[in-house]
Amino acid sequence: AIACDDLAGGAYHDVLIKHLHNEDFFDVANHPEAVFEAGALTPCRPARDGHPCYAHDLDGRFTLRGVTQPLQVPITLGSADGLTVTGQAVVALDRTAYGSLYGSSRLFAYLGGHVVDDLIHLDLKLVARRA
């Protein structure tokens, strides 16, 4: 689901959500789902200045608007019972890599106040159960 918490209850909330659904952004009519296909899971890389150390890096492929790109997700994993693993991650995606070009200042000049950030932030939660 597409959400906008900072405009909740405001006059522009519904207008924005409708615009995010159309072909300028996510083209929901033609691509109703975004899909992450998980692949290899590797232990934490060493922490660097300004970058926290996550428990693992999860490699995979992310599909948005019918475009698939490789994606590495730094993810924190845990298990309370040894049978179910849960994970959390926050990912910043460049929407232009998936064909959403509307309002990108890297691609269009003279946008003034109509510039739209190229980064999309996704909050992910993973739940996996041992078979």
LUMNU-831306 format. One record per residue: z, y, x of N, C-alpha, C, O in turn; residue in three letters. Coordinates in Angstrom, 2 decimals. Each point is the difference from the previous one (the first is absolute). Layout:
+---------+---------+---------+---------+---------+---------+---------+---------+---------+---------+---------+---------+-------+
:    n_c3 :    n_c2 :    n_c1 :   ca_c3 :   ca_c2 :   ca_c1 :    c_c3 :    c_c2 :    c_c1 :    o_c3 :    o_c2 :    o_c1 : lumke :
+---------+---------+---------+---------+---------+---------+---------+---------+---------+---------+---------+---------+-------+
:       Z :       Y :       X :       Z :       Y :       X :       Z :       Y :       X :       Z :       Y :       X :   ALA :
...
+---------+---------+---------+---------+---------+---------+---------+---------+---------+---------+---------+---------+-------+
REM end
This chain:
+---------+---------+---------+---------+---------+---------+---------+---------+---------+---------+---------+---------+-------+
:    n_c3 :    n_c2 :    n_c1 :   ca_c3 :   ca_c2 :   ca_c1 :    c_c3 :    c_c2 :    c_c1 :    o_c3 :    o_c2 :    o_c1 : lumke :
+---------+---------+---------+---------+---------+---------+---------+---------+---------+---------+---------+---------+-------+
:    0.00 :   -1.18 :    0.83 :    0.00 :    1.18 :   -0.83 :    0.00 :    1.25 :    0.88 :    0.62 :    0.02 :    1.06 :   ALA :
:   -1.31 :    0.99 :   -1.51 :   -0.04 :    1.28 :    0.71 :    1.11 :    0.87 :   -0.55 :    0.12 :    0.17 :   -1.22 :   ILE :
:    0.71 :    0.37 :    2.11 :    1.12 :    0.83 :   -0.42 :    0.01 :    1.31 :    0.78 :   -0.47 :    0.06 :    1.14 :   ALA :
:    1.01 :    0.96 :   -1.76 :    0.17 :    1.30 :    0.64 :    1.38 :    0.52 :   -0.39 :    0.17 :    0.57 :   -1.07 :   CYS :
:    0.80 :   -0.78 :    1.94 :    1.37 :    0.37 :   -0.31 :    0.25 :    1.50 :    0.07 :    0.85 :    0.52 :   -0.73 :   ASP :
:   -1.57 :    0.20 :    1.61 :    0.30 :    1.41 :    0.17 :   -0.51 :    0.87 :   -1.16 :    0.43 :    1.15 :   -0.13 :   ASP :
:   -1.31 :   -1.67 :   -0.70 :   -0.48 :    0.76 :   -1.17 :    0.50 :   -0.59 :   -1.32 :   -0.42 :    0.44 :   -1.07 :   LEU :
:    1.30 :   -1.42 :    1.13 :    0.48 :   -0.66 :   -1.22 :    0.53 :    1.03 :   -0.98 :    0.84 :    0.82 :    0.35 :   ALA :
:   -1.34 :   -0.87 :   -1.57 :    0.43 :    0.92 :   -1.04 :   -0.70 :    1.35 :    0.03 :    0.18 :    0.80 :   -0.91 :   GLY :
:   -0.98 :   -0.55 :    1.95 :   -0.70 :    1.28 :    0.11 :   -1.31 :   -0.01 :   -0.76 :   -0.50 :   -1.05 :   -0.40 :   GLY :
:   -0.05 :    2.23 :    0.21 :   -1.24 :    0.15 :   -0.77 :   -1.19 :   -0.67 :    0.67 :   -0.93 :   -0.42 :   -0.68 :   ALA :
:    0.94 :    0.31 :    2.00 :   -1.14 :   -0.55 :    0.72 :    0.11 :   -1.50 :    0.28 :   -0.94 :   -0.59 :    0.53 :   TYR :
:    2.04 :   -0.03 :   -0.89 :    0.21 :   -1.41 :    0.31 :   -1.12 :   -0.88 :   -0.57 :   -0.64 :   -0.74 :    0.75 :   HIS :
:    0.40 :    0.81 :   -2.03 :   -1.00 :   -0.86 :   -0.64 :   -1.41 :    0.30 :    0.49 :   -0.83 :   -0.90 :    0.13 :   ASP :
:    0.56 :    2.19 :    0.14 :   -1.32 :    0.38 :    0.53 :   -0.21 :   -0.64 :    1.37 :   -1.07 :   -0.53 :    0.28 :   VAL :
:    2.10 :    0.59 :    0.57 :   -0.10 :   -0.60 :    1.33 :   -0.18 :   -1.51 :   -0.08 :   -0.87 :   -0.55 :    0.66 :   LEU :
:    1.67 :   -0.13 :   -1.46 :   -0.10 :   -1.46 :   -0.11 :   -1.39 :   -0.39 :   -0.48 :   -0.58 :   -0.97 :    0.51 :   ILE :
:    0.03 :    1.68 :   -1.47 :   -1.36 :   -0.29 :   -0.49 :   -1.02 :    0.20 :    1.12 :   -0.92 :   -0.81 :    0.14 :   LYS :
:    1.08 :    1.87 :    0.65 :   -0.93 :    0.26 :    1.11 :    0.12 :   -1.09 :    1.07 :   -1.01 :   -0.43 :    0.55 :   HIS :
:    2.22 :   -0.01 :   -0.25 :    0.18 :   -1.07 :    0.99 :   -0.65 :   -1.31 :   -0.44 :   -0.42 :   -0.79 :    0.84 :   LEU :
:    0.33 :    0.56 :   -2.13 :   -0.65 :   -1.20 :   -0.52 :   -1.52 :    0.05 :    0.11 :   -0.64 :   -1.05 :    0.04 :   HIS :
:    0.03 :    2.25 :    0.00 :   -1.46 :    0.06 :   -0.04 :   -0.63 :   -0.24 :    1.37 :    0.69 :   -0.26 :    0.98 :   ASN :
:   -2.01 :    0.36 :   -0.92 :   -0.76 :   -0.37 :    1.21 :    0.25 :    0.92 :    1.19 :   -0.33 :   -0.36 :    1.13 :   GLU :
:    0.91 :    1.54 :   -1.35 :    0.34 :    0.87 :    1.13 :    1.06 :   -0.65 :    0.91 :    0.01 :    0.23 :    1.21 :   ASP :
:    0.86 :   -1.02 :   -1.80 :    1.08 :   -0.60 :    0.76 :   -0.05 :   -1.53 :   -0.03 :   -0.58 :   -0.61 :    0.90 :   PHE :
:    1.16 :   -0.02 :   -1.91 :    0.15 :   -1.46 :    0.03 :   -1.01 :   -0.76 :   -0.84 :   -0.06 :   -1.23 :    0.10 :   PHE :
:   -0.73 :    1.89 :   -0.92 :   -1.06 :   -0.63 :   -0.78 :    0.51 :   -1.25 :   -0.72 :   -0.58 :   -1.09 :    0.13 :   ASP :
:    1.65 :    1.26 :   -0.87 :    0.70 :   -1.10 :   -0.64 :   -0.89 :   -0.76 :   -0.99 :    0.18 :   -1.21 :   -0.17 :   VAL :
:   -1.11 :    1.88 :   -0.47 :   -0.88 :   -0.68 :   -0.96 :   -0.82 :   -1.10 :    0.69 :   -0.23 :   -1.05 :   -0.59 :   ALA :
:   -0.21 :    1.30 :    1.82 :   -0.80 :   -0.99 :    0.73 :    0.82 :   -0.86 :    0.96 :   -0.44 :   -1.08 :    0.38 :   ASN :
:    1.62 :    1.57 :    0.01 :    0.84 :   -0.72 :    0.97 :    1.45 :    0.08 :   -0.45 :    0.78 :    0.77 :    0.56 :   HIS :
:   -0.41 :   -1.55 :   -1.58 :    1.33 :    0.12 :   -0.59 :    1.15 :   -0.50 :    0.88 :    1.16 :    0.27 :   -0.30 :   PRO :
:   -1.47 :   -0.98 :    1.38 :    1.05 :   -0.54 :    0.86 :   -0.23 :    0.36 :    1.46 :   -1.13 :    0.07 :    0.47 :   GLU :
:    2.22 :    0.16 :    0.23 :    0.00 :    0.06 :    1.45 :    0.66 :   -1.30 :    0.45 :    0.96 :   -0.46 :   -0.62 :   ALA :
:   -1.47 :   -0.15 :    1.70 :    0.48 :   -1.32 :    0.42 :    0.33 :    0.02 :    1.48 :   -0.79 :    0.48 :    0.82 :   VAL :
:    1.96 :   -1.02 :   -0.47 :    0.36 :   -0.23 :    1.39 :    0.08 :   -1.49 :    0.22 :    0.77 :   -0.70 :   -0.67 :   PHE :
:   -1.58 :    0.19 :    1.60 :    0.02 :   -1.41 :    0.36 :    0.75 :   -0.13 :    1.33 :   -0.49 :    0.44 :    1.04 :   GLU :
:    1.66 :   -1.05 :   -1.09 :    0.84 :   -0.13 :    1.19 :   -0.57 :   -1.04 :    0.95 :   -0.56 :   -1.01 :   -0.42 :   ALA :
:    0.72 :    1.28 :    1.70 :   -0.44 :   -0.92 :    1.05 :    1.14 :   -0.30 :    0.94 :    1.06 :   -0.46 :   -0.42 :   GLY :
:   -1.27 :    0.70 :    1.70 :    0.97 :   -0.34 :    1.03 :    1.23 :    0.92 :   -0.05 :   -0.11 :    1.19 :   -0.30 :   ALA :
:    1.25 :   -1.77 :    0.59 :    1.26 :    0.72 :    0.08 :    0.51 :   -0.12 :    1.43 :    0.18 :   -1.11 :    0.50 :   LEU :
:    0.04 :    2.24 :    0.16 :    0.46 :   -0.03 :    1.40 :    1.33 :    0.72 :    0.12 :    0.27 :    0.95 :   -0.74 :   THR :
:    0.58 :   -1.40 :    1.69 :    1.31 :    0.64 :    0.19 :   -0.15 :    1.46 :    0.39 :   -1.07 :    0.45 :    0.40 :   PRO :
:    2.15 :    0.26 :   -0.53 :    0.04 :    1.43 :    0.26 :   -0.51 :    0.36 :    1.38 :    0.30 :   -0.65 :    1.00 :   CYS :
:   -1.07 :    1.72 :   -0.98 :   -0.39 :    0.60 :    1.26 :    1.16 :    0.87 :    0.45 :    0.82 :    0.38 :   -0.84 :   ARG :
:   -0.71 :   -0.04 :    2.10 :    1.09 :    0.87 :    0.44 :   -0.07 :    1.38 :   -0.66 :   -1.08 :    0.54 :   -0.23 :   PRO :
:    2.25 :    0.01 :   -0.07 :    0.03 :    1.33 :   -0.61 :   -0.50 :    1.04 :    1.00 :    0.20 :   -0.14 :    1.21 :   ALA :
:   -0.86 :    1.17 :   -1.74 :   -0.48 :    1.11 :    0.82 :    0.64 :    1.27 :   -0.51 :    0.53 :    0.02 :   -1.12 :   ARG :
:   -0.56 :    1.03 :    1.90 :    0.55 :    1.28 :   -0.45 :   -0.63 :    0.40 :   -1.32 :   -1.22 :    0.07 :   -0.13 :   ASP :
:    2.05 :    0.19 :   -0.85 :   -0.48 :    0.45 :   -1.29 :   -0.53 :   -1.09 :   -0.90 :   -0.39 :    0.29 :   -1.14 :   GLY :
:    0.35 :   -1.54 :    1.60 :   -0.50 :   -1.11 :   -0.80 :    1.08 :   -1.08 :   -0.06 :    0.36 :   -0.57 :    1.04 :   HIS :
:    0.15 :    0.28 :   -2.22 :    1.05 :   -1.02 :   -0.09 :   -0.56 :   -1.39 :    0.27 :   -1.20 :   -0.25 :   -0.13 :   PRO :
:    2.08 :   -0.63 :    0.50 :   -0.38 :   -1.40 :    0.22 :    0.19 :   -0.74 :   -1.32 :    1.11 :   -0.04 :   -0.54 :   CYS :
:   -2.15 :   -0.53 :    0.03 :    0.09 :   -0.80 :   -1.21 :    0.15 :   -1.46 :    0.42 :   -0.27 :   -0.36 :    1.14 :   TYR :
:    0.70 :   -0.45 :   -2.06 :    0.22 :   -1.40 :    0.32 :   -1.30 :   -0.71 :    0.36 :   -0.01 :   -0.88 :    0.86 :   ALA :
:   -1.08 :    1.25 :   -1.52 :   -1.28 :   -0.68 :    0.22 :   -1.17 :    0.94 :   -0.25 :    0.14 :    1.05 :   -0.63 :   HIS :
:   -1.29 :   -1.44 :    1.15 :   -1.27 :    0.62 :   -0.37 :   -0.76 :   -1.05 :   -0.80 :   -0.15 :   -1.14 :    0.44 :   ASP :
:   -0.33 :    1.53 :   -1.61 :   -0.77 :   -0.89 :   -0.86 :   -1.45 :    0.46 :    0.02 :   -0.32 :    1.09 :   -0.46 :   LEU :
:   -0.55 :   -1.93 :    0.99 :   -1.43 :    0.29 :    0.03 :   -0.63 :   -0.51 :   -1.28 :    0.41 :   -1.03 :   -0.54 :   ASP :
:   -1.40 :    1.74 :    0.07 :   -0.68 :   -0.44 :   -1.20 :   -1.24 :    0.81 :   -0.26 :   -0.50 :    0.70 :    0.87 :   GLY :
:    0.02 :   -0.82 :   -2.09 :   -1.20 :    0.71 :   -0.44 :    0.34 :    0.67 :   -1.32 :    0.55 :   -0.62 :   -0.91 :   ARG :
:   -0.89 :    1.92 :    0.82 :    0.29 :    0.77 :   -1.21 :   -1.32 :    0.42 :   -0.64 :   -0.90 :    0.51 :    0.67 :   PHE :
:    0.80 :   -0.75 :   -1.97 :   -1.20 :    0.37 :   -0.75 :    0.36 :    1.06 :   -1.03 :    0.90 :   -0.18 :   -0.81 :   THR :
:   -1.64 :    1.29 :    0.87 :    0.18 :    1.11 :   -0.92 :   -1.39 :    0.53 :   -0.33 :   -0.82 :    0.19 :    0.90 :   LEU :
:    0.54 :    0.04 :   -2.17 :   -1.32 :    0.50 :   -0.44 :   -1.13 :   -0.93 :    0.46 :   -1.12 :    0.47 :    0.24 :   ARG :
:    1.39 :   -1.76 :   -0.12 :   -1.02 :   -0.96 :    0.40 :   -0.28 :   -0.02 :    1.49 :   -0.91 :   -0.71 :    0.44 :   GLY :
:    1.66 :    1.47 :    0.35 :   -0.18 :    0.04 :    1.46 :    1.19 :   -0.70 :    0.64 :    1.16 :    0.28 :   -0.33 :   VAL :
:   -1.45 :   -1.20 :    1.25 :    1.05 :   -0.76 :    0.68 :    0.08 :    0.43 :    1.46 :   -1.01 :    0.07 :    0.70 :   THR :
:    2.23 :    0.21 :   -0.25 :    0.26 :    0.41 :    1.38 :    1.18 :   -0.82 :    0.54 :    0.88 :   -0.38 :   -0.77 :   GLN :
:   -0.87 :    0.11 :    2.08 :    1.20 :   -0.63 :    0.57 :    1.17 :    0.98 :   -0.08 :   -0.19 :    1.21 :    0.07 :   PRO :
:    1.38 :   -1.74 :   -0.23 :    1.18 :    0.85 :   -0.12 :    1.19 :   -0.70 :    0.63 :    0.28 :   -1.17 :   -0.30 :   LEU :
:    0.43 :    1.87 :    1.18 :    1.24 :   -0.52 :    0.57 :    1.15 :    0.77 :   -0.62 :    0.02 :    1.23 :    0.00 :   GLN :
:    0.95 :   -1.98 :   -0.53 :    1.13 :    0.58 :   -0.71 :    1.28 :   -0.30 :    0.76 :    0.35 :   -1.17 :    0.15 :   VAL :
:    0.36 :    2.20 :    0.34 :    1.31 :   -0.24 :    0.57 :    0.98 :   -0.26 :   -1.15 :    0.15 :    0.84 :   -0.89 :   PRO :
:    0.50 :   -1.99 :    0.89 :    0.78 :   -0.43 :   -1.16 :    1.37 :   -0.52 :    0.42 :    0.14 :   -0.68 :    1.02 :   ILE :
:    0.86 :    1.00 :   -1.81 :    1.34 :   -0.52 :    0.19 :    0.18 :   -1.16 :   -0.96 :   -0.19 :    0.15 :   -1.20 :   THR :
:    0.56 :   -1.31 :    1.73 :    0.16 :   -1.21 :   -0.80 :    1.44 :   -0.47 :    0.02 :    0.73 :    0.25 :    0.96 :   LEU :
:   -0.34 :   -0.93 :   -2.02 :    1.33 :   -0.59 :   -0.05 :    0.05 :   -1.11 :   -1.04 :   -0.85 :   -0.08 :   -0.89 :   GLY :
:    1.87 :   -0.77 :    1.03 :    0.18 :   -1.09 :   -0.95 :    1.50 :   -0.23 :   -0.18 :    0.73 :   -0.12 :    0.97 :   SER :
:   -0.30 :    0.07 :   -2.22 :    1.40 :   -0.27 :   -0.29 :    0.28 :   -1.48 :   -0.15 :    1.13 :   -0.44 :    0.24 :   ALA :
:   -2.14 :   -0.34 :   -0.63 :    0.24 :   -1.42 :   -0.29 :   -0.84 :   -0.95 :    0.85 :    0.15 :   -1.22 :   -0.13 :   ASP :
:   -1.01 :    1.74 :    0.99 :   -0.85 :   -0.85 :    0.83 :   -1.22 :   -0.54 :   -0.73 :   -0.87 :   -0.61 :    0.63 :   GLY :
:    0.79 :    0.81 :   -1.93 :   -1.13 :   -0.49 :   -0.78 :   -0.93 :    1.13 :   -0.47 :   -1.20 :   -0.20 :   -0.14 :   LEU :
:    1.77 :    1.36 :   -0.08 :   -0.77 :    1.16 :   -0.44 :    0.07 :    1.07 :    1.08 :    1.08 :    0.36 :    0.46 :   THR :
:   -2.24 :    0.15 :   -0.07 :   -0.07 :    1.08 :    0.98 :   -0.47 :    1.25 :   -0.72 :   -0.98 :   -0.03 :   -0.75 :   VAL :
:    1.67 :    1.13 :    0.98 :   -0.43 :    1.27 :   -0.55 :   -0.31 :    0.95 :    1.16 :    0.60 :   -0.09 :    1.07 :   THR :
:   -1.53 :    0.98 :   -1.31 :   -0.37 :    0.96 :    1.02 :   -0.29 :    1.36 :   -0.61 :   -0.38 :    0.11 :   -1.17 :   GLY :
:    0.57 :    0.91 :    1.98 :   -0.30 :    1.36 :   -0.43 :   -0.79 :    0.70 :    1.08 :    0.22 :   -0.21 :    1.20 :   GLN :
:   -1.14 :    1.06 :   -1.64 :   -0.81 :    0.77 :    0.94 :   -0.52 :    1.26 :   -0.69 :   -0.14 :    0.04 :   -1.22 :   ALA :
:   -0.12 :    0.97 :    2.02 :   -0.68 :    1.20 :   -0.46 :   -1.24 :    0.14 :    0.87 :    0.09 :   -0.03 :    1.23 :   VAL :
:   -1.25 :    0.17 :   -1.86 :   -1.27 :    0.04 :    0.71 :   -0.72 :    1.30 :   -0.36 :   -0.05 :    0.40 :   -1.16 :   VAL :
:   -0.51 :    0.24 :    2.17 :   -0.85 :    1.17 :   -0.21 :   -1.45 :   -0.41 :    0.25 :   -0.36 :   -0.35 :    1.12 :   ALA :
:   -0.45 :    0.39 :   -2.16 :   -1.42 :   -0.38 :    0.09 :   -0.88 :    1.23 :   -0.03 :    0.30 :    0.96 :   -0.71 :   LEU :
:   -1.37 :   -0.97 :    1.46 :   -1.00 :    1.05 :   -0.08 :   -0.95 :   -0.34 :   -1.14 :   -0.82 :   -0.91 :    0.12 :   ASP :
:    0.94 :    1.62 :   -1.22 :   -0.80 :   -0.30 :   -1.19 :   -1.49 :    0.14 :    0.24 :   -0.80 :   -0.65 :   -0.68 :   ARG :
:    0.39 :    1.49 :    1.65 :   -1.43 :    0.19 :    0.26 :   -0.63 :   -1.25 :    0.58 :   -1.21 :   -0.20 :   -0.14 :   THR :
:    2.00 :   -0.66 :    0.79 :   -0.52 :   -1.27 :    0.53 :   -0.38 :   -0.95 :   -1.12 :   -0.70 :   -0.99 :    0.22 :   ALA :
:    1.16 :    1.29 :   -1.44 :   -0.29 :   -0.84 :   -1.16 :   -0.93 :    0.69 :   -0.98 :   -0.16 :   -0.45 :   -1.14 :   TYR :
:   -0.47 :    1.54 :    1.57 :   -1.01 :    0.67 :   -0.83 :    0.52 :    1.09 :   -0.91 :   -0.78 :    0.54 :   -0.80 :   GLY :
:    2.05 :   -0.20 :    0.87 :    0.54 :    1.09 :   -0.80 :   -0.06 :    1.28 :    0.83 :    0.88 :    0.27 :    0.82 :   SER :
:   -1.93 :    0.52 :   -1.03 :   -0.30 :    1.15 :    0.86 :    0.40 :    1.35 :   -0.61 :    0.01 :    1.00 :    0.72 :   LEU :
:    0.31 :   -0.96 :   -1.99 :    0.25 :    1.24 :   -0.71 :    1.04 :    0.86 :    0.71 :    1.10 :   -0.47 :    0.30 :   TYR :
:   -1.44 :    1.73 :   -0.02 :    0.94 :    0.97 :    0.54 :    0.44 :   -0.22 :    1.43 :    0.97 :    0.62 :    0.44 :   GLY :
:   -1.66 :   -1.47 :    0.32 :    0.38 :   -0.26 :    1.38 :   -0.44 :    1.15 :    0.90 :   -1.19 :    0.30 :    0.09 :   SER :
:    2.14 :    0.33 :    0.58 :   -0.35 :    1.13 :    0.88 :   -0.70 :   -0.47 :    1.27 :   -0.62 :    0.81 :    0.69 :   SER :
:    0.70 :   -2.09 :   -0.37 :   -0.75 :   -0.53 :    1.15 :   -1.48 :   -0.14 :   -0.32 :   -0.84 :    0.00 :    0.90 :   ARG :
:    0.52 :   -0.10 :   -2.18 :   -1.38 :   -0.26 :   -0.41 :   -0.68 :    1.19 :   -0.66 :   -1.23 :    0.09 :   -0.01 :   LEU :
:    2.02 :    0.82 :   -0.55 :   -0.57 :    1.13 :   -0.73 :    0.63 :    1.30 :    0.49 :    1.20 :    0.06 :    0.24 :   PHE :
:   -2.03 :    0.97 :   -0.10 :    0.48 :    1.31 :    0.42 :    0.23 :    0.89 :   -1.22 :   -0.50 :   -0.28 :   -1.09 :   ALA :
:    1.26 :    1.32 :    1.27 :    0.20 :    1.05 :   -1.01 :    0.65 :   -0.51 :   -1.28 :   -0.38 :    0.43 :   -1.10 :   TYR :
:    1.33 :   -1.32 :    1.22 :    0.68 :   -0.52 :   -1.19 :    1.13 :    0.91 :   -0.47 :    0.44 :   -0.09 :   -1.15 :   LEU :
:    0.04 :    0.94 :    2.04 :    1.09 :    0.91 :   -0.38 :    1.21 :   -0.76 :   -0.48 :    0.49 :   -0.91 :    0.68 :   GLY :
:   -0.02 :    1.27 :   -1.85 :    1.18 :   -0.64 :   -0.58 :   -0.27 :   -1.35 :   -0.64 :    0.89 :   -0.57 :   -0.64 :   GLY :
:   -2.10 :    0.06 :    0.79 :   -0.36 :   -1.28 :   -0.64 :    0.01 :   -1.17 :    0.98 :   -0.54 :   -1.06 :   -0.31 :   HIS :
:    1.14 :    1.26 :    1.48 :    0.08 :   -1.07 :    0.99 :    0.96 :   -1.07 :   -0.51 :    1.08 :    0.30 :   -0.50 :   VAL :
:   -1.49 :   -1.56 :    0.63 :    0.83 :   -1.14 :   -0.39 :    0.27 :   -0.82 :    1.25 :   -0.92 :   -0.31 :    0.75 :   VAL :
:    2.17 :   -0.04 :   -0.53 :    0.39 :   -0.79 :    1.16 :   -0.79 :   -1.31 :    0.04 :   -0.17 :   -0.66 :   -1.03 :   ASP :
:   -0.31 :    0.30 :    2.20 :   -0.74 :   -1.26 :    0.15 :    0.90 :   -1.22 :   -0.04 :   -0.47 :   -1.11 :   -0.27 :   ASP :
:    1.76 :    1.30 :    0.53 :    0.92 :   -1.14 :    0.05 :    0.58 :   -0.33 :   -1.37 :    0.44 :    0.88 :   -0.74 :   LEU :
:   -0.44 :   -2.16 :    0.44 :    0.63 :   -0.55 :   -1.19 :    1.22 :   -0.77 :    0.50 :   -0.11 :   -0.81 :    0.92 :   ILE :
:    1.27 :    1.05 :   -1.51 :    1.20 :   -0.71 :    0.41 :    0.32 :   -1.08 :   -1.03 :    0.15 :    0.28 :   -1.19 :   HIS :
:   -0.04 :   -1.51 :    1.67 :    0.32 :   -1.13 :   -0.86 :    1.37 :   -0.53 :    0.36 :    0.30 :   -0.22 :    1.18 :   LEU :
:    0.54 :    0.01 :   -2.18 :    1.27 :   -0.68 :    0.18 :   -0.22 :   -1.44 :   -0.43 :   -0.33 :   -0.27 :   -1.15 :   ASP :
:    0.52 :   -0.65 :    2.09 :   -0.28 :   -1.41 :   -0.27 :    1.27 :   -0.83 :   -0.04 :    0.94 :    0.24 :    0.76 :   LEU :
:   -0.91 :   -1.20 :   -1.65 :    1.06 :   -0.98 :   -0.04 :   -0.65 :   -1.38 :   -0.06 :   -0.86 :   -0.25 :   -0.84 :   LYS :
:    1.27 :   -0.61 :    1.74 :   -0.54 :   -1.36 :    0.09 :    1.08 :   -0.98 :   -0.37 :    1.14 :    0.12 :    0.46 :   LEU :
:   -1.49 :   -1.10 :   -1.29 :    0.91 :   -1.08 :   -0.33 :   -0.75 :   -1.30 :    0.19 :   -1.05 :   -0.21 :   -0.61 :   VAL :
:    1.59 :   -0.67 :    1.46 :   -0.64 :   -1.30 :    0.25 :    1.06 :   -1.09 :   -0.14 :    1.13 :    0.14 :    0.46 :   ALA :
:   -1.53 :   -1.22 :   -1.10 :    0.90 :   -1.14 :   -0.18 :   -0.56 :   -1.20 :    0.75 :   -1.19 :   -0.28 :   -0.04 :   ARG :
:    2.08 :   -0.41 :    0.71 :   -0.39 :   -1.20 :    0.74 :   -0.47 :   -1.08 :   -0.97 :    0.67 :   -0.28 :   -0.99 :   ARG :
:   -1.80 :   -0.31 :    1.29 :   -0.56 :   -1.04 :   -0.89 :    0.66 :   -1.34 :    0.23 :   -0.34 :   -0.98 :   -0.66 :   ALA :
+---------+---------+---------+---------+---------+---------+---------+---------+---------+---------+---------+---------+-------+
REM end
